[in-house]
Amino acid sequence: MKGETVAQNDPNSQDDTADSTITGLEPDRAGKIKNIEPAQVGMIGKAKSASAEAPIVFDQLAASMFSLTNGNGHPNTSVFNERFRNLDALLWNVKVLGAELAHKYYGDVRVTRMPQRSDAFKLGWKAVRFEDFLQNWFIEACSRLHLAPILHRKLWEEMFVVNSLAQSGVLVPGKRGIVFGVGQERLPSYFASLGVTILATDLDPAASSAQGWIETAQHGSLEKIFHGDLVARDQFNRLVTFEFADMNNIPSKWDGQFDFCWSVCAFEHLGSIENGLRFVEKTGQLLKPGGVSVHTTEFNYASNDETIDNWGTVLFRRKDLETLAGRLVTKGYAIPSIDFDIGDTPVDFFVDVPPYPHDKHYWQPNLSALHLKLMVDGFPTTCFGLVFSRMS
């Protein structure tokens, strides 16, 4: 689960990993709207504009315009429907083109699981780029977590966390880490297999904003983060514990208790950009001297001005991340280099669109789509990873 939201609950783009595929979990936003007959449309204008029922009336109007059939099972022949009813096919064709790009540029790697580049992992702040998926550090980390290397941004996030922590020297027996918004991640089990003690946290299911995460099977528990292919049950039970936590109100009892902290695509779900920045800053207080904090989030790379804020899923711009870096430095934390490059290959240029797996119009579940970038509420978006450390 990805934290405590204070705005509309919108569990957008959390990971659901498996060995053969990773599915984007962007929810189906089409509500269940009762159909009305086209003949009734004229009556809708009589609704009082100030009425509390106005949004419902508008939804009914939209349903009458875009439903494929009317109440009699006949095709909806409204002008709007005839113009737009093939849109789902056009979007699906975009998915197919993305899958073909993935096959052309990554097919050999996915089959052989052999890297094509061997550049050393560089600790730093960075966005998802296709070249990372070709690297030895990426392929090896996938192998250690028993995951197939595919072109999916959510897979990149976990490999970024693993490599950042490994290079920081904290994935060794005796170290202690904490994760926020753990959902059903594999990382706690993997870290426990290395002898690391983990406190996994997620939002209390009784919280008002937890229901959406529960309904989309993204809420965490101790049992959901045990992966027997990665660690023996007795070792997991000995090293991994679980507590509920509100990411907007982290208890002070954890200050200075951990060698590392991480979250995967979580702090964009805290209700506002400012709340997200405060959360990242707060995680620095949890670190022991020399400790490291690693996080990934949603990056609106196309605009440094307009973005989504004060919402269930916010999108961070370059200037927001630069503000965060400045605040961390001011507080005495060490940050490595920052790189906002989003890549320059056709794979990097491709922006995925709905439908996503589990959506109504994802017609062929076996289609493995290219998903490094996507549209979120009209903004081209990708994942961004950041890391900082507390001075020794």
C-alpha positions as CSV (number, residue, x, y, z in Angstrom):
1,M,0.0,0.0,0.0
2,K,1.3,3.4,-0.9
3,G,0.8,5.5,2.2
4,E,-1.8,7.8,3.7
5,T,-3.7,10.0,1.2
6,V,-5.5,13.1,2.3
7,A,-7.2,13.7,-1.0
8,Q,-9.1,11.4,-3.4
9,N,-7.8,7.9,-3.1
10,D,-6.3,7.0,-6.5
11,P,-4.0,4.0,-6.3
12,N,-2.3,4.8,-9.5
13,S,0.6,2.7,-10.9
14,Q,1.7,0.5,-8.1
15,D,3.6,-2.6,-8.9
16,D,2.3,-6.2,-9.1
17,T,5.4,-8.4,-9.8
18,A,5.7,-11.9,-11.1
19,D,8.4,-13.8,-12.8
20,S,6.9,-13.7,-16.2
21,T,5.2,-10.3,-16.2
22,I,4.6,-7.1,-14.2
23,T,1.2,-5.5,-14.5
24,G,0.5,-1.8,-14.2
25,L,-2.3,-1.5,-11.7
26,E,-3.8,1.8,-12.9
27,P,-7.4,1.4,-12.0
28,D,-10.4,1.4,-14.3
29,R,-11.7,4.9,-13.8
30,A,-15.0,4.3,-15.7
31,G,-17.7,4.3,-13.1
32,K,-20.7,2.0,-13.3
33,I,-23.3,4.4,-14.8
34,K,-26.9,3.5,-15.4
35,N,-27.7,3.8,-19.1
36,I,-30.4,6.2,-20.2
37,E,-32.2,6.3,-23.5
38,P,-31.0,8.8,-26.1
39,A,-34.6,10.2,-26.1
40,Q,-34.1,11.2,-22.5
41,V,-31.2,13.5,-23.2
42,G,-33.4,16.5,-23.8
43,M,-34.8,16.2,-20.3
44,I,-31.4,16.4,-18.7
45,G,-31.0,20.1,-19.5
46,K,-33.9,20.8,-17.1
47,A,-31.8,19.8,-14.1
48,K,-31.0,22.7,-11.8
49,S,-27.4,23.7,-12.4
50,A,-26.9,24.3,-8.7
51,S,-28.3,20.9,-7.7
52,A,-26.1,18.4,-5.9
53,E,-27.3,15.9,-8.6
54,A,-25.6,17.8,-11.4
55,P,-22.4,15.6,-11.5
56,I,-24.7,12.5,-11.7
57,V,-26.7,14.0,-14.4
58,F,-23.6,14.8,-16.4
59,D,-22.4,11.2,-16.0
60,Q,-25.7,10.0,-17.3
61,L,-25.5,12.3,-20.2
62,A,-22.0,11.0,-21.0
63,A,-23.2,7.4,-20.7
64,S,-26.0,8.1,-23.2
65,M,-23.5,9.5,-25.6
66,F,-20.8,6.9,-25.3
67,S,-22.5,3.6,-24.4
68,L,-22.2,1.2,-27.3
69,T,-25.9,0.1,-27.0
70,N,-29.1,1.5,-25.8
71,G,-31.6,-0.2,-23.4
72,N,-33.0,-2.3,-26.2
73,G,-29.7,-3.8,-27.2
74,H,-29.6,-1.7,-30.4
75,P,-26.5,0.1,-31.4
76,N,-26.2,3.6,-30.1
77,T,-26.3,5.8,-33.2
78,S,-25.7,9.2,-31.5
79,V,-23.3,11.5,-33.3
80,F,-20.9,11.4,-30.4
81,N,-20.9,7.6,-30.2
82,E,-20.4,7.1,-33.9
83,R,-17.4,9.5,-33.7
84,F,-15.7,8.0,-30.7
85,R,-16.8,4.4,-30.4
86,N,-13.6,3.1,-32.1
87,L,-11.3,4.9,-29.8
88,D,-10.7,1.8,-27.7
89,A,-9.4,0.0,-30.8
90,L,-7.1,2.9,-31.6
91,L,-5.7,2.8,-28.0
92,W,-5.3,-0.9,-28.2
93,N,-3.3,-0.5,-31.5
94,V,-1.0,1.8,-29.6
95,K,-0.4,-1.0,-27.1
96,V,0.4,-3.4,-29.9
97,L,2.9,-1.0,-31.4
98,G,4.5,-0.6,-28.0
99,A,4.8,-4.4,-27.7
100,E,6.4,-4.6,-31.1
101,L,9.0,-1.9,-30.1
102,A,9.7,-3.9,-26.9
103,H,10.2,-7.1,-29.0
104,K,12.5,-5.4,-31.5
105,Y,14.7,-3.7,-29.0
106,Y,14.6,-6.1,-26.0
107,G,13.4,-9.4,-27.3
108,D,16.9,-11.0,-27.2
109,V,17.5,-9.8,-23.6
110,R,14.2,-11.0,-22.4
111,V,14.8,-14.5,-23.8
112,T,18.4,-15.0,-23.0
113,R,18.5,-12.8,-19.9
114,M,22.0,-11.8,-20.9
115,P,23.0,-8.1,-20.5
116,Q,24.2,-6.1,-23.4
117,R,26.0,-3.4,-21.4
118,S,28.3,-3.7,-18.3
119,D,28.5,-0.1,-17.1
120,A,28.8,0.1,-13.3
121,F,25.7,1.2,-11.4
122,K,26.1,4.9,-10.6
123,L,24.6,6.1,-7.3
124,G,22.4,9.1,-8.1
125,W,19.0,10.7,-8.8
126,K,17.7,9.6,-12.1
127,A,14.7,8.8,-14.3
128,V,13.8,5.5,-16.0
129,R,15.8,5.0,-19.2
130,F,15.9,2.2,-21.7
131,E,19.7,1.8,-21.4
132,D,19.3,0.7,-17.8
133,F,17.4,-2.4,-18.8
134,L,20.4,-3.5,-20.9
135,Q,22.9,-3.2,-18.0
136,N,24.4,-6.1,-16.1
137,W,23.4,-4.5,-12.8
138,F,19.8,-4.6,-13.8
139,I,19.7,-8.1,-15.2
140,E,21.6,-9.6,-12.2
141,A,19.3,-7.9,-9.7
142,C,16.3,-9.3,-11.6
143,S,17.8,-12.7,-11.4
144,R,18.4,-12.5,-7.7
145,L,14.8,-11.5,-7.1
146,H,13.6,-14.3,-9.5
147,L,12.0,-11.8,-11.9
148,A,12.1,-11.8,-15.7
149,P,13.7,-8.7,-17.2
150,I,10.9,-6.8,-19.1
151,L,10.5,-3.2,-20.2
152,H,8.3,-2.0,-17.3
153,R,9.0,1.0,-15.1
154,K,7.8,-0.7,-12.0
155,L,10.5,-3.4,-12.4
156,W,13.1,-0.6,-12.8
157,E,12.0,0.9,-9.5
158,E,12.8,-2.2,-7.5
159,M,16.1,-2.7,-9.3
160,F,17.0,0.9,-8.6
161,V,16.3,0.4,-4.8
162,V,18.3,-2.8,-4.7
163,N,21.3,-1.5,-6.5
164,S,21.3,1.8,-4.5
165,L,21.3,0.0,-1.2
166,A,23.8,-2.6,-2.3
167,Q,26.3,0.1,-3.5
168,S,25.7,2.0,-0.2
169,G,27.0,-1.1,1.7
170,V,23.9,-1.7,3.9
171,L,22.7,-5.1,2.5
172,V,24.8,-7.1,4.9
173,P,24.0,-9.2,8.0
174,G,23.3,-7.1,11.1
175,K,21.9,-4.0,9.3
176,R,18.3,-2.8,9.8
177,G,16.0,-1.3,7.3
178,I,12.4,0.2,7.2
179,V,10.1,0.3,4.2
180,F,7.0,2.5,3.8
181,G,3.9,1.6,1.8
182,V,5.2,-1.9,1.3
183,G,2.2,-3.4,-0.4
184,Q,3.2,-6.9,-1.5
185,E,6.8,-6.2,-2.4
186,R,9.4,-8.9,-2.8
187,L,12.2,-6.8,-1.4
188,P,11.7,-7.5,2.3
189,S,12.0,-11.2,1.7
190,Y,15.1,-10.7,-0.4
191,F,16.8,-8.5,2.1
192,A,16.0,-11.0,4.9
193,S,17.7,-13.7,2.8
194,L,20.8,-11.6,3.1
195,G,20.6,-11.5,6.9
196,V,19.1,-8.0,7.1
197,T,16.5,-7.1,9.7
198,I,13.4,-5.3,8.2
199,L,10.5,-3.4,9.6
200,A,7.8,-3.3,6.9
201,T,5.0,-0.8,7.2
202,D,1.8,0.0,5.5
203,L,-1.3,2.1,6.1
204,D,-3.8,0.9,8.8
205,P,-6.7,-0.7,6.9
206,A,-9.1,1.2,9.2
207,A,-7.9,4.5,7.7
208,S,-10.3,6.2,5.4
209,S,-8.0,6.2,2.4
210,A,-7.0,2.5,2.7
211,Q,-10.1,1.0,1.0
212,G,-9.0,1.7,-2.5
213,W,-5.7,0.0,-1.9
214,I,-7.4,-3.0,-0.4
215,E,-9.8,-3.3,-3.3
216,T,-6.9,-3.2,-5.8
217,A,-5.0,-5.9,-3.9
218,Q,-2.1,-3.5,-3.1
219,H,-2.4,-3.3,0.7
220,G,0.4,-5.0,2.6
221,S,0.6,-7.4,5.5
222,L,3.4,-9.7,6.9
223,E,2.0,-12.7,5.1
224,K,1.7,-10.9,1.8
225,I,5.4,-9.9,1.8
226,F,6.7,-13.4,2.5
227,H,8.0,-14.9,-0.7
228,G,9.2,-18.5,-0.1
229,D,11.2,-18.6,-3.3
230,L,13.5,-16.0,-1.8
231,V,13.9,-16.8,1.9
232,A,13.2,-19.7,4.3
233,R,10.1,-19.2,6.5
234,D,12.1,-19.4,9.8
235,Q,14.6,-16.8,8.6
236,F,11.8,-14.5,7.4
237,N,9.9,-14.8,10.7
238,R,13.1,-14.0,12.6
239,L,14.1,-11.0,10.6
240,V,10.9,-9.3,9.3
241,T,8.3,-7.5,11.3
242,F,5.3,-5.5,10.3
243,E,3.5,-2.4,11.7
244,F,0.9,0.0,10.4
245,A,2.2,3.5,9.7
246,D,0.9,6.8,8.3
247,M,3.5,8.3,6.0
248,N,2.2,11.7,6.9
249,N,2.7,11.2,10.6
250,I,5.8,9.0,11.1
251,P,6.3,8.3,14.8
252,S,9.4,9.8,16.5
253,K,10.2,6.5,18.2
254,W,11.8,5.4,15.0
255,D,14.3,8.3,14.8
256,G,17.9,7.2,14.4
257,Q,17.0,3.5,14.5
258,F,17.7,2.3,10.9
259,D,20.7,1.8,8.6
260,F,18.4,2.4,5.6
261,C,14.9,3.3,4.5
262,W,13.1,2.9,1.2
263,S,9.8,3.3,-0.5
264,V,8.6,2.3,-4.0
265,C,6.2,4.7,-5.8
266,A,4.6,5.7,-2.5
267,F,5.1,9.3,-1.5
268,E,3.2,10.7,-4.5
269,H,0.1,9.3,-2.7
270,L,0.2,11.5,0.4
271,G,-2.2,14.2,-0.8
272,S,0.1,16.9,-2.0
273,I,3.5,17.6,-3.4
274,E,4.5,19.3,-0.2
275,N,3.4,16.3,1.9
276,G,5.6,14.1,-0.3
277,L,8.6,16.3,0.1
278,R,8.1,16.4,3.9
279,F,7.9,12.6,4.0
280,V,11.2,12.2,2.2
281,E,12.9,14.7,4.5
282,K,11.4,13.0,7.6
283,T,13.0,9.6,6.5
284,G,16.4,11.2,7.0
285,Q,15.6,11.5,10.7
286,L,15.1,7.7,10.9
287,L,18.7,7.0,9.8
288,K,21.7,6.2,11.9
289,P,24.9,8.1,11.1
290,G,26.0,6.9,7.6
291,G,22.5,5.6,6.9
292,V,20.9,5.9,3.4
293,S,17.3,6.6,2.3
294,V,16.1,5.5,-1.2
295,H,12.8,6.3,-2.8
296,T,11.0,6.3,-6.2
297,T,8.1,8.4,-7.3
298,E,6.1,9.8,-10.3
299,F,8.0,12.3,-12.5
300,N,6.1,14.7,-14.8
301,Y,9.0,15.2,-17.2
302,A,7.1,17.2,-19.8
303,S,6.2,20.2,-17.8
304,N,8.0,22.2,-15.2
305,D,4.9,24.4,-14.6
306,E,1.5,22.7,-14.8
307,T,1.1,19.5,-12.9
308,I,-1.2,17.5,-10.6
309,D,-1.2,18.5,-7.0
310,N,-3.5,18.3,-3.9
311,W,-4.8,15.0,-5.2
312,G,-4.7,11.3,-4.6
313,T,-1.7,10.9,-7.0
314,V,0.5,13.9,-7.5
315,L,3.1,14.4,-10.1
316,F,6.5,15.8,-9.2
317,R,8.2,18.2,-11.6
318,R,11.9,18.9,-12.0
319,K,11.6,22.0,-9.9
320,D,9.9,20.0,-7.1
321,L,12.8,17.5,-7.0
322,E,15.3,20.3,-7.1
323,T,13.6,21.9,-4.2
324,L,13.8,18.7,-2.3
325,A,17.5,18.3,-3.0
326,G,18.1,21.8,-1.8
327,R,16.2,21.2,1.4
328,L,18.1,18.0,2.1
329,V,21.4,19.7,1.6
330,T,20.4,22.5,3.9
331,K,19.7,19.9,6.6
332,G,23.1,18.4,6.2
333,Y,22.4,15.3,4.2
334,A,24.6,14.2,1.4
335,I,23.1,13.7,-2.1
336,P,24.9,12.3,-5.2
337,S,24.6,13.7,-8.7
338,I,21.1,14.5,-10.2
339,D,20.3,13.5,-13.8
340,F,16.9,14.3,-15.4
341,D,17.7,12.7,-18.8
342,I,14.8,10.5,-19.9
343,G,16.5,8.7,-22.7
344,D,16.7,9.2,-26.5
345,T,15.7,5.9,-28.1
346,P,12.3,5.0,-29.7
347,V,11.7,2.9,-26.5
348,D,12.3,6.0,-24.4
349,F,10.0,8.2,-26.6
350,F,7.1,5.8,-26.4
351,V,4.3,6.8,-24.0
352,D,1.9,4.1,-22.9
353,V,-1.8,4.7,-22.7
354,P,-4.8,2.9,-21.2
355,P,-6.0,0.2,-21.2
356,Y,-3.8,-1.4,-18.6
357,P,-4.0,-5.1,-17.3
358,H,-7.2,-5.6,-15.3
359,D,-8.9,-2.8,-17.2
360,K,-12.1,-3.6,-19.0
361,H,-10.7,-3.1,-22.5
362,Y,-7.4,-5.0,-22.0
363,W,-8.6,-7.6,-24.5
364,Q,-5.6,-9.9,-24.7
365,P,-4.0,-10.5,-21.3
366,N,-1.0,-12.2,-22.9
367,L,0.1,-8.9,-24.5
368,S,3.3,-7.7,-22.8
369,A,3.1,-3.9,-23.3
370,L,6.0,-1.5,-23.3
371,H,5.6,0.6,-20.1
372,L,8.5,2.9,-19.3
373,K,6.4,6.0,-19.6
374,L,2.6,6.6,-19.5
375,M,0.0,9.3,-19.5
376,V,-1.3,10.2,-16.0
377,D,-4.2,12.6,-16.1
378,G,-3.0,14.0,-19.3
379,F,0.7,14.4,-18.4
380,P,3.5,12.2,-19.8
381,T,5.0,10.6,-16.7
382,T,7.8,8.1,-15.7
383,C,9.4,7.0,-12.5
384,F,12.2,8.8,-10.8
385,G,14.6,7.5,-8.2
386,L,16.4,9.5,-5.5
387,V,18.9,8.6,-2.8
388,F,20.5,10.5,0.1
389,S,22.5,9.7,3.2
390,R,23.1,11.0,6.7
391,M,26.6,12.1,7.4
392,S,28.7,9.7,9.6
